[in-house]
């Protein structure tokens, strides 16, 4: 299952770090952040709860940029 999320991130370097962090989360098949479009495209492993996984992604991303937001 693939979904696209609106994100708020302040710089391209942070967006790249957020993409790397998201790809390390269990339940994520692949994640890509488009800084210019302020979007995160995520493909989930089969059978996972996408909201629970995205909550973990948000925690990881806030370690990089504390004021970032992912709308899910």
N, C-alpha and C positions, 0 to 999 in steps of 0.2 A: 504494500500500500504506500503510495506517495502522496505527500501533502506539501503545500506551500504556506509559509507563515510570514506575516509582516514583522519586521524587526526594527529596532532603533539602536543604532551603533554609531559612534562618533568618528571613527577613523578606519581606513582600509586595513591597516596593520592589525587592529583589534578584530576586525571582521575575519581576517585570515586565521588568527589565533582561535576565534570562536568556532570556525569551521573545523579546525583540527581537533578541538576539544569535543565537539559534537560527534565527530566520527569515532571517538573512543568510548562512547556511551553504549552500554549493552542495550540491544533492541534496535539500534540504528544500522541499517545496511549501508547507507551513504547519506551524507549531508553536504550541501554546497551553499555558501553564502555569497550573494551578489550585493556588494556594498553600494553600487550605484543605484540599484533598484530597491534597496533596503528589504530584500527578501531572503528567506532561508528555505531551500527546497530539501525535503527530507524523505528518504525512502526507508520504511520500517521493515524489520524482520516480520515474518508471518506470525500472527497470533499474539502480538504484543498490544498492550494498552497505550495508545499513542499519547494520551494526555499525561500518563504517569512518566513515560519516557521523556516527553518534552519538559516536564517539571525538572527532571534531572539535567537535561540540556541547559535549561535556564540557570540552574544553580552553577553549573560549570562555566557558563558564559559570564555570570556575575562575578566570578573569581577573577576574570580577565578585565572586565569593565563593569564596575559596580552599579552603574546607572543604566545599563542596557535593558531592553525590554523585548520580549517575544510575545506576540499576540496569538494565543491559541484558545 
